[in-house]
Amino acid sequence: MKHLTPSELVDLAEGTLDASRAAHADRCDTCRGAAGAICDTLHRASAAADVPEPSPLFWEHLSARVRDGVAGERVGTAGFGAWWSTAMRGFVPVAAAAILLAIVSMTMTLRHEPVSVAPPIASAPVAVGVGADQDFDTAIDANTNEAWEVLTAAAADLQLEDAHAAGLGVQPATVDRAVQRLNSDELNELGRLLQTELKRAGN
Amino acid sequence: MSTRAWFLAAQADSGCKVAVTNPTDSELVSAALAGDREAFDAIVERHRRHVYQLCYRFAGNHQDASDLAQDVFIRAYRGLKTFKGDAALGTWLYRIAVNVSLNKVGAKTPRPEPLDALMRASDARITSAAESASDAVLREERAAQVRAAIARLPKKQRATLILRMYHDLPHEQIAGILGSSVGAVKANFFHALNNLKKLLT
């Protein structure tokens, strides 16, 4: 005889299976085992039967919240309003994503324009080995940027010889090429920074 | 005319002071649709406990459950015209509650109740003199394990298990709530229990 189906096993566990099929379970270890497993799980699941009883004040509070929630609405207004609400729910994330994309695109474009203001100053040492042909990320704030933290943590144990061996050293004329790319404002700012550093080193 | 006035008028009309003190759900729905806010209040009052408890099963904590329950009744108010009366109002509210809960909670792991809240609830439920505080803690831990395992079940299995196991609804009513056949509900229940067993071992 065919084994009991999942539906019949549920009926067996709940005591509603008709007698002819229940008789099969008496003779079949597989079905009896499966029904036993269901009963065992039902028993274990009963451990979570109770829902913690909220404060007695909660029920009236819930009613009041519902009253407030529907205040000003007419009953049974699900229709165009609901459709509009659903449509807007779908539209808003898409619109937000489009705006974000536009902002990112503009930022990327502007980043490639000549910098006319002094970039934020990184308090940590500038990473070595960045060629003059590469762009500096002028938005890096060494005190807060997580990527910078990861980089400095990874480089903390790096020896100078190892860095050179890995091609991370400053190449000849790299600094010269970088300085040549600076405009007059940036050169002035660089000069000011160097003087500040020299004064601090002299103290 | 408010519900209270309507009851009084009905009482006067019928000459009976008892018969209409407990209006049926259908009567309350009709009154609410006619613009009687008190009738809808009465519906909320009548069904809020079951709706909250169902939401709690999905949310796993009081705060989210109360938000969900509020949402359920607001949606019910907005959609009251669509209630045809071919099923019980409670079943209709359950259907809304399941949909709202699965939509809002289904995609994320439910945030469990803070431990101190559970302990307060546990303290309140130490009814037997023989049950010590540590027994109550163990019982609560077991319950939390089961709730966490249920939260990991697929949506339909979770809903079926909750409605059958904890709300004691017949398979036919669950089928109506979930829009499935009775056979599918029983099969879902079977698979839910099988998966729950695996998750608890």
Boltz contact constraints between the chains, C-beta under 6 A:
constraints:
  - contact:
      token1: [A, 6]
      token2: [B, 187]
      max_distance: 6.0
  - contact:
      token1: [A, 6]
      token2: [B, 190]
      max_distance: 6.0
  - contact:
      token1: [A, 7]
      token2: [B, 183]
      max_distance: 6.0
  - contact:
      token1: [A, 7]
      token2: [B, 186]
      max_distance: 6.0
  - contact:
      token1: [A, 7]
      token2: [B, 187]
      max_distance: 6.0
  - contact:
      token1: [A, 9]
      token2: [B, 190]
      max_distance: 6.0
  - contact:
      token1: [A, 10]
      token2: [B, 186]
      max_distance: 6.0
  - contact:
      token1: [A, 10]
      token2: [B, 189]
      max_distance: 6.0
  - contact:
      token1: [A, 10]
      token2: [B, 190]
      max_distance: 6.0
  - contact:
      token1: [A, 38]
      token2: [B, 193]
      max_distance: 6.0
  - contact:
      token1: [A, 41]
      token2: [B, 193]
      max_distance: 6.0
  - contact:
      token1: [A, 41]
      token2: [B, 196]
      max_distance: 6.0
  - contact:
      token1: [A, 41]
      token2: [B, 197]
      max_distance: 6.0
  - contact:
      token1: [A, 44]
      token2: [B, 200]
      max_distance: 6.0
  - contact:
      token1: [A, 45]
      token2: [B, 146]
      max_distance: 6.0
  - contact:
      token1: [A, 45]
      token2: [B, 165]
      max_distance: 6.0
  - contact:
      token1: [A, 47]
      token2: [B, 142]
      max_distance: 6.0
  - contact:
      token1: [A, 47]
      token2: [B, 143]
      max_distance: 6.0
  - contact:
      token1: [A, 47]
      token2: [B, 146]
      max_distance: 6.0
  - contact:
      token1: [A, 48]
      token2: [B, 143]
      max_distance: 6.0
  - contact:
      token1: [A, 48]
      token2: [B, 146]
      max_distance: 6.0
  - contact:
      token1: [A, 48]
      token2: [B, 147]
      max_distance: 6.0
  - contact:
      token1: [A, 51]
      token2: [B, 53]
      max_distance: 6.0
  - contact:
      token1: [A, 51]
      token2: [B, 56]
      max_distance: 6.0
  - contact:
      token1: [A, 52]
      token2: [B, 121]
      max_distance: 6.0
  - contact:
      token1: [A, 54]
      token2: [B, 62]
      max_distance: 6.0
  - contact:
      token1: [A, 62]
      token2: [B, 48]
      max_distance: 6.0
  - contact:
      token1: [A, 63]
      token2: [B, 44]
      max_distance: 6.0
  - contact:
      token1: [A, 65]
      token2: [B, 70]
      max_distance: 6.0
  - contact:
      token1: [A, 66]
      token2: [B, 44]
      max_distance: 6.0
  - contact:
      token1: [A, 66]
      token2: [B, 70]
      max_distance: 6.0
  - contact:
      token1: [A, 66]
      token2: [B, 73]
      max_distance: 6.0
  - contact:
      token1: [A, 69]
      token2: [B, 70]
      max_distance: 6.0
  - contact:
      token1: [A, 69]
      token2: [B, 74]
      max_distance: 6.0
  - contact:
      token1: [A, 70]
      token2: [B, 74]
      max_distance: 6.0
  - contact:
      token1: [A, 70]
      token2: [B, 77]
      max_distance: 6.0
  - contact:
      token1: [A, 75]
      token2: [B, 32]
      max_distance: 6.0
  - contact:
      token1: [A, 75]
      token2: [B, 33]
      max_distance: 6.0
  - contact:
      token1: [A, 75]
      token2: [B, 77]
      max_distance: 6.0
  - contact:
      token1: [A, 75]
      token2: [B, 80]
      max_distance: 6.0
  - contact:
      token1: [A, 76]
      token2: [B, 80]
      max_distance: 6.0
  - contact:
      token1: [A, 76]
      token2: [B, 81]
      max_distance: 6.0
  - contact:
      token1: [A, 77]
      token2: [B, 78]
      max_distance: 6.0
  - contact:
      token1: [A, 78]
      token2: [B, 78]
      max_distance: 6.0
  - contact:
      token1: [A, 78]
      token2: [B, 79]
      max_distance: 6.0
